[in-house]
Amino acid sequence: MKVKVINRVEGRETRDGKSGLNPVKRNLDPALHPFERAVEYTRALNAAKLERIFAKPFVCDLPGHGDGVTCIARNPKRLNCIVSGAASGELFLWDVPQRRVIRNYVGHHGAVRAAAISQCGTLCVSCGDDGITRMWRCPHAPMGGVGSAADISMLEEKPVAEFQLQSSGSSRGGSRGGGVLRGIDHHLVRNVFATAGEKVEVWDHERTTAPIHSFQWGADSVESVRFNPVESDIFTSTGNDRSIVLYDIRSGSPLHKLVMQTKTNAVCWNPIEAFNFTCANEDCNLYTFDMRKLSAAKNVHKDHVSAVLDVDYSPTGREFCSGSYDRSVRIFKYDAGHSRDVYHTKRMQRVFGVRFSGDGSYIFSGSDDMNVRLWKARANQKLGTMLPREKSARAYNSALVKRYGHMPEVKRILRHRHLPKSIYKTGKLRREVTDAERRKEANRRKHSAPGSVQKKPARQKKIVAQIE
C-alpha cells in the first residue's frame, strides 16, 4: 500500500521574524498570466512617474568666497577634497563631507583662473591674472571624522614654490614676463605640469625659473590645457584664434591643429577611450573628436542656449557634465546628441567650472554668485543606506523603465524638464532659427543645378581647417 504525505519545511513556509514577509507561492506559467505585459507596462509608467517625483539633485552649497568662483579642481586620490578658486584671488581647499574650508591659500594678486592637483594628491598648482604659477600643499582631511585642530583648522597658507619665467627686463608690479595665465593641468604620472598663457609651457617641480618645454603655434593667447589621462604624455590646448592643438612632450613639438568657426573654451579627455576628447564651444554646443581623425566630429552635443564654459568627464567615461553661460549644468551621455538632465537654481548665475567627483556619484559646480554647489549625478538617487528589499525594488523599477522607455507615455515623462523662462524662450528661438536655415538650404538645393550646392554634415560644418 502506497501512502502520499504532504511534507512542509517550517523555514520555507513561515516568515523570518516579526518584520518579515510571509512567503508567497507563484506559478510562472504564462498561460495563467494573460495580462502580464499590460501589468508590466503600468508598473513601468508608475516607476517613471516616481523617478521624476523623487528627482531632487541639489545636495548642498559651499559658501565662503568673496567673488565669483572661476575654477574647480578634483583631488585624484581623495574623494572628500576639492579646490576652488575665485576672481578675488582666493583659493580654498574644502572638506566636502564636513562642508568647511581646510586651507585658505594666500598669494594670488588677481583672479585665479585655473587650478590642478598632482597625481599624488598632496600638491596643488594654480595660476591667474598675476602671471605667476604657485604650488601649495594639500593636507589630508580624514574621511568620516575630524582630525586635530592643527591639521584641519582654517589656516592661511603660503605657497611652497613659485614658478616664474626670469626675463632680462624688469617686471611690472610683480607680474610675470609671459603675461596672464588662463589654464593649468598636471601630468598624470610625472612631476610636471602645463600652463596656458601667451604660449603653452611645461614646468618641472624642481625647476622654478624656466620651463622644460615651450610651445607656440599661431595663437596669441591660449585659453586652456588638458593632459590625456591614458596616454599621459599627450595633451591638448585651446586658443583664442579658435584653434585646438595637440602636443606630445616626448617629441617636444605640436602634432595637429584644428581651427573651428568659433572659440573653444575648455576641453576634456575621455578617461576610458584614450583617443577621444570633448570640447566646450562658444556656439552653445559641445563637440567630441577622435584625435586620429580630426576632419569630422564624432558627435555634436546640443541643448545649451549660450556659450559652454567648462566640461568634465565622469571617471567611468560613459557621461560628462558641462557648465554654461546660460546658468545651467547639463549631463550628457558620451555618445548622445542631447542632454539626459539639466540642473539649475534661481540664484545660480553663470557657471564657470564643473567637475565630477572621484566616484562619479556627484557633480561640483562653481558659478558667478560666489558659491560652489554639490549635485547628485543621478537626480533620483537616494542618499544613505538602503535595505535589501529597497535595493531590489529600485533595480526592478529601473529595469522596467529601461524596457519600456521607448513607449510614448513613458518617454514623455522621462524627458520632461522644467526650465527657467530665459532658457526656454532662448531655446525655442534657436530652434526656429535652425529650422529656417535648414529650409533655406533645402530650397537653395532644390532651385539650383544638381550637385552645385553640396550638403555639408553638421559634424563637419563648424570645422574651418586642419593643419598638420
C-alpha positions in Angstrom: 0.0 0.0 0.0 1.4 3.4 -1.1 0.8 6.4 1.2 1.3 10.0 0.0 2.3 12.5 2.6 2.4 16.3 2.4 5.8 17.4 3.7 6.5 21.1 4.5 9.6 22.7 5.9 8.8 25.2 8.5 11.5 27.6 7.4 10.1 27.9 3.9 6.5 28.4 5.0 6.9 31.0 7.8 8.4 34.5 7.9 11.9 35.1 9.3 10.7 37.5 12.0 8.1 40.0 13.1 9.2 42.4 10.4 9.5 39.8 7.7 7.0 38.9 4.9 5.0 35.7 4.6 6.4 33.6 1.7 4.2 33.7 -1.4 4.0 30.9 -3.9 3.8 31.9 -7.6 3.1 29.8 -10.6 5.1 31.3 -13.5 3.1 29.5 -16.2 2.5 32.2 -19.0 -1.0 30.7 -19.6 -2.1 31.7 -16.1 -0.9 35.4 -16.6 -2.5 36.7 -19.9 -2.2 40.3 -18.8 1.5 40.2 -17.8 2.7 42.7 -20.4 -0.1 45.1 -19.5 0.7 44.9 -15.8 4.4 45.4 -16.5 3.7 48.5 -18.6 1.6 50.0 -15.9 4.3 49.4 -13.4 6.9 51.0 -15.8 4.7 54.0 -16.1 4.4 54.3 -12.3 8.1 53.8 -11.9 8.8 56.6 -14.4 6.5 58.9 -12.5 8.1 58.1 -9.2 11.5 58.7 -10.7 10.6 62.2 -11.6 8.8 62.8 -8.3 11.9 61.9 -6.3 14.3 63.8 -8.6 15.9 66.2 -6.2 19.5 66.6 -7.4 20.7 69.5 -5.2 22.6 68.3 -2.2 24.3 71.4 -0.6 26.3 74.6 -1.3 29.7 75.6 -0.1 29.6 79.3 0.6 32.6 81.4 1.6 34.1 83.0 -1.5 34.1 86.8 -1.8 33.7 86.8 -5.5 32.6 84.6 -8.4 34.1 81.1 -8.5 36.2 80.7 -11.6 37.7 77.2 -11.3 37.4 73.9 -9.5 39.9 71.1 -9.2 39.3 67.5 -8.1 41.8 65.5 -5.9 42.6 62.3 -7.8 43.5 60.4 -4.6 40.8 61.6 -2.1 37.1 61.7 -2.6 36.4 64.3 0.1 38.7 67.1 -1.1 38.3 69.8 -3.8 40.0 73.1 -4.5 38.1 76.1 -5.7 39.4 79.5 -6.9 37.7 82.8 -7.1 38.0 86.1 -9.1 39.1 87.8 -5.8 42.3 85.7 -5.7 41.0 83.3 -3.0 41.9 79.7 -3.3 40.1 77.3 -0.8 40.7 73.7 0.0 37.4 72.1 1.0 36.5 69.2 3.2 33.3 68.3 1.4 31.6 65.9 3.9 32.0 68.4 6.7 31.2 71.4 4.3 34.1 73.5 5.6 37.3 75.1 4.4 40.5 73.4 5.5 43.0 75.8 4.0 42.9 79.3 2.6 45.8 79.7 0.2 47.1 83.3 0.2 49.3 84.6 -2.5 47.5 85.5 -5.8 47.1 89.2 -6.5 44.4 88.8 -9.2 41.7 86.4 -10.3 42.6 82.7 -10.0 41.9 81.3 -13.5 42.8 77.6 -13.1 44.0 75.1 -10.5 45.0 71.4 -10.7 46.1 68.8 -8.1 49.0 66.5 -8.6 48.7 62.7 -9.2 49.8 62.0 -5.6 47.1 64.2 -4.2 49.4 66.2 -1.9 50.3 69.2 -4.0 48.2 71.8 -5.8 49.2 74.2 -8.6 47.3 77.3 -9.5 47.7 80.3 -11.8 45.8 83.5 -12.5 45.9 87.1 -13.7 49.2 87.9 -11.9 51.0 85.6 -14.2 52.8 83.5 -11.5 52.2 79.8 -11.0 52.1 78.8 -7.3 52.4 75.4 -5.7 50.6 74.6 -2.4 50.4 71.7 0.0 47.1 69.8 0.2 46.7 68.5 3.8 44.8 65.3 4.5 41.2 65.6 5.7 40.3 62.2 7.3 37.2 60.5 6.0 34.3 60.3 8.3 35.8 62.3 11.2 37.6 65.4 12.4 41.3 65.4 12.9 43.4 67.6 15.2 42.9 71.4 15.1 46.4 71.9 13.7 45.6 69.8 10.6 42.0 70.9 9.9 41.5 74.4 11.2 41.2 77.1 8.6 44.7 78.5 8.3 46.2 80.8 5.8 49.0 79.0 4.0 51.8 80.4 1.8 52.9 78.7 -1.4 55.8 76.2 -1.2 57.1 77.3 -4.6 56.5 79.9 -7.3 57.2 79.3 -10.9 58.1 82.5 -12.9 59.9 83.0 -16.1 63.1 85.0 -15.3 63.4 87.7 -18.1 66.2 90.1 -18.6 64.0 93.1 -18.4 62.3 94.4 -15.3 58.8 93.1 -14.4 56.0 95.4 -13.6 54.1 95.0 -10.4 55.4 91.5 -9.7 53.8 90.2 -12.9 55.3 87.5 -15.0 57.2 88.1 -18.3 54.7 85.9 -20.1 51.6 87.8 -19.0 48.2 86.4 -17.8 47.9 82.6 -17.3 44.5 81.2 -18.1 44.9 77.4 -17.8 46.8 74.8 -16.0 46.8 71.0 -15.7 49.1 68.4 -14.0 50.7 65.4 -15.6 49.0 62.1 -14.5 52.3 60.3 -13.9 55.3 62.6 -13.7 56.0 65.7 -11.6 55.4 68.1 -14.4 52.5 70.4 -15.3 51.5 72.6 -18.2 50.3 76.2 -18.2 48.4 78.2 -20.8 49.1 81.9 -21.4 50.7 83.6 -24.3 52.1 80.2 -25.1 52.0 76.7 -23.7 54.7 75.9 -21.2 55.6 72.6 -19.4 57.2 73.0 -16.0 59.0 70.6 -13.7 58.5 70.7 -9.9 62.3 71.1 -9.3 62.8 73.9 -11.8 61.1 77.2 -10.9 62.9 79.7 -13.2 62.3 78.3 -16.7 60.0 75.7 -18.3 61.4 72.5 -19.7 59.2 72.8 -22.9 57.6 75.8 -24.6 55.1 75.5 -27.5 53.6 78.2 -29.6 51.6 77.8 -32.8 49.8 80.9 -34.1 47.6 81.8 -31.1 48.4 85.0 -29.3 46.6 83.7 -26.2 45.9 80.1 -25.1 42.7 79.6 -23.1 43.0 76.1 -21.5 45.2 73.0 -21.4 44.4 69.3 -20.5 46.5 66.2 -20.3 45.4 62.8 -21.6 44.7 60.5 -18.6 45.6 57.4 -20.6 48.4 58.5 -22.9 49.8 60.8 -20.3 52.4 62.5 -22.4 49.9 63.8 -24.9 47.9 67.0 -24.1 45.7 69.5 -25.9 45.2 73.2 -25.7 42.6 75.7 -27.0 43.4 79.2 -28.2 41.5 82.4 -28.8 42.3 82.0 -32.5 39.6 79.3 -32.5 42.2 76.5 -32.6 42.6 73.2 -30.8 46.2 71.9 -30.8 47.6 68.5 -29.8 51.1 68.2 -28.3 53.4 65.4 -27.3 56.0 66.0 -24.6 58.2 63.2 -25.9 58.7 64.8 -29.3 58.8 68.3 -28.0 56.6 69.7 -30.8 52.9 70.2 -31.6 51.2 67.3 -33.5 48.0 68.6 -35.1 46.0 71.8 -35.2 42.2 72.1 -35.8 40.6 75.5 -36.5 36.9 75.9 -35.9 34.4 78.7 -36.6 34.0 79.7 -33.0 36.3 79.7 -30.0 36.7 76.6 -27.8 36.6 77.5 -24.1 37.6 74.1 -22.5 38.5 70.6 -23.4 38.4 67.2 -21.6 39.7 63.8 -22.5 37.6 60.6 -22.1 39.4 58.6 -19.3 38.4 55.3 -20.8 38.6 55.9 -24.6 42.1 57.3 -24.9 41.7 58.9 -28.3 38.5 60.8 -27.8 38.1 64.3 -26.3 35.2 66.7 -25.9 35.4 70.5 -26.5 33.1 73.2 -25.0 32.5 75.7 -27.7 31.2 79.3 -27.9 28.4 78.3 -30.3 26.4 76.6 -27.4 27.4 73.1 -28.5 30.0 70.5 -27.4 32.0 68.5 -29.9 33.6 65.1 -29.4 36.6 64.4 -31.6 38.8 61.4 -32.3 42.4 62.6 -32.3 43.2 60.1 -35.1 40.6 61.7 -37.4 40.0 65.4 -36.9 38.3 66.0 -40.2 34.9 65.5 -38.6 33.5 65.4 -35.1 32.3 62.0 -33.7 29.3 63.7 -32.1 27.7 67.1 -31.6 26.1 67.6 -28.2 23.3 70.2 -28.2 20.9 71.8 -25.7 22.7 74.7 -24.2 21.5 78.1 -25.3 24.6 80.1 -24.5 28.4 79.6 -24.6 29.6 76.5 -22.9 32.4 77.4 -20.5 33.6 74.1 -19.0 33.3 70.3 -19.4 34.4 67.3 -17.4 34.1 63.5 -17.8 32.9 61.1 -15.3 35.6 58.6 -14.1 33.6 55.8 -15.9 33.9 57.6 -19.3 30.2 57.0 -20.0 29.0 60.5 -19.5 30.2 64.1 -19.0 28.9 67.3 -17.5 29.1 70.8 -18.8 28.6 74.3 -17.4 27.3 77.2 -19.5 26.9 81.0 -19.6 23.1 80.3 -19.6 23.3 79.5 -15.8 22.7 75.7 -16.1 24.6 72.5 -15.7 23.8 69.7 -18.1 24.7 66.0 -18.1 25.3 64.1 -21.4 25.9 60.5 -22.3 29.2 60.2 -24.1 27.5 59.2 -27.4 24.2 61.2 -27.1 23.4 64.3 -29.0 21.1 65.8 -26.3 21.5 66.0 -22.5 19.9 63.5 -20.2 19.4 66.0 -17.4 19.7 69.7 -16.6 20.3 71.3 -13.2 19.6 74.9 -12.3 18.5 77.1 -9.4 17.1 80.6 -9.1 20.2 82.0 -7.5 22.8 80.2 -9.6 24.5 82.5 -12.2 27.0 81.8 -15.0 28.7 78.5 -14.4 32.5 78.8 -14.9 33.6 75.4 -13.6 32.2 71.9 -13.3 33.8 68.7 -12.0 32.7 65.1 -11.4 33.6 63.6 -8.0 36.1 60.8 -7.9 33.5 58.1 -7.7 31.2 59.6 -10.4 28.3 60.0 -7.9 28.3 63.8 -7.5 29.0 66.9 -9.6 30.6 70.1 -8.3 29.7 73.4 -10.0 31.2 76.9 -9.4 29.3 79.9 -10.5 29.4 83.7 -10.6 27.3 84.0 -7.4 30.2 83.1 -5.2 29.0 79.6 -4.4 30.2 76.0 -5.0 27.3 73.7 -5.4 27.1 69.9 -5.0 24.7 67.9 -7.1 23.8 64.3 -7.4 24.8 62.7 -10.8 21.5 60.8 -10.7 18.8 63.1 -9.7 16.6 60.4 -8.1 19.5 58.6 -6.3 18.8 58.0 -2.6 21.5 59.1 -0.2 22.3 56.8 2.7 21.9 53.1 3.4 19.2 51.1 1.6 17.7 47.8 2.8 18.0 44.8 0.5 14.2 44.9 -0.3 14.6 48.6 -1.3 17.6 47.8 -3.5 15.8 45.0 -5.3 12.7 47.2 -5.8 14.8 50.1 -7.3 16.6 47.6 -9.5 13.3 46.2 -10.7 11.8 49.7 -11.4 14.9 50.8 -13.3 14.8 47.6 -15.4 11.1 48.3 -16.2 11.9 51.9 -17.2 14.7 50.7 -19.4 12.5 48.1 -21.1 9.5 50.4 -21.8 11.4 53.6 -22.1 10.6 53.8 -25.9 6.9 53.9 -25.3 5.4 57.4 -25.9 3.9 58.0 -22.5 6.9 56.7 -20.5 9.3 58.6 -22.8 7.4 61.8 -22.4 7.5 61.6 -18.6 11.2 60.7 -18.5 12.2 63.5 -20.9 10.2 66.4 -19.5 12.1 69.0 -17.6 11.0 72.4 -16.1 13.3 75.1 -17.4 13.7 78.8 -16.4 11.8 81.1 -18.7 15.0 82.6 -20.2 16.4 79.2 -21.2 13.1 78.0 -22.5 12.4 81.1 -24.7 16.0 81.2 -26.0 15.9 77.5 -26.8 12.7 78.0 -28.7 14.1 80.9 -30.7 17.2 78.9 -31.5 15.2 76.0 -32.8 13.2 78.4 -35.1 16.4 79.9 -36.5 17.9 76.4 -37.1 14.7 75.3 -38.8 14.7 78.4 -41.0 18.3 77.8 -42.0 17.5 74.2 -42.9 14.6 75.2 -45.0 16.7 77.8 -46.8 19.4 75.3 -47.6 16.8 72.8 -48.9 15.2 75.5 -51.1 18.6 76.6 -52.4 19.5 73.0 -53.4 16.0 72.5 -55.0 16.3 75.5 -57.2 20.0 75.1 -58.2 21.6 72.8 -60.7 22.1 69.2 -59.4 25.3 68.9 -57.5 26.1 72.7 -57.5 25.1 73.1 -53.8 26.7 70.5 -51.6 25.1 69.5 -48.3 27.7 69.6 -45.5 27.2 67.4 -42.5 26.7 69.1 -39.1 29.8 67.3 -37.8 31.9 69.0 -40.4 30.1 72.3 -40.8 32.0 74.1 -37.9 35.5 72.9 -38.9 37.4 75.5 -40.9 40.8 73.9 -41.4 43.0 71.0 -40.2 46.8 71.7 -40.1 49.4 69.1 -39.6 
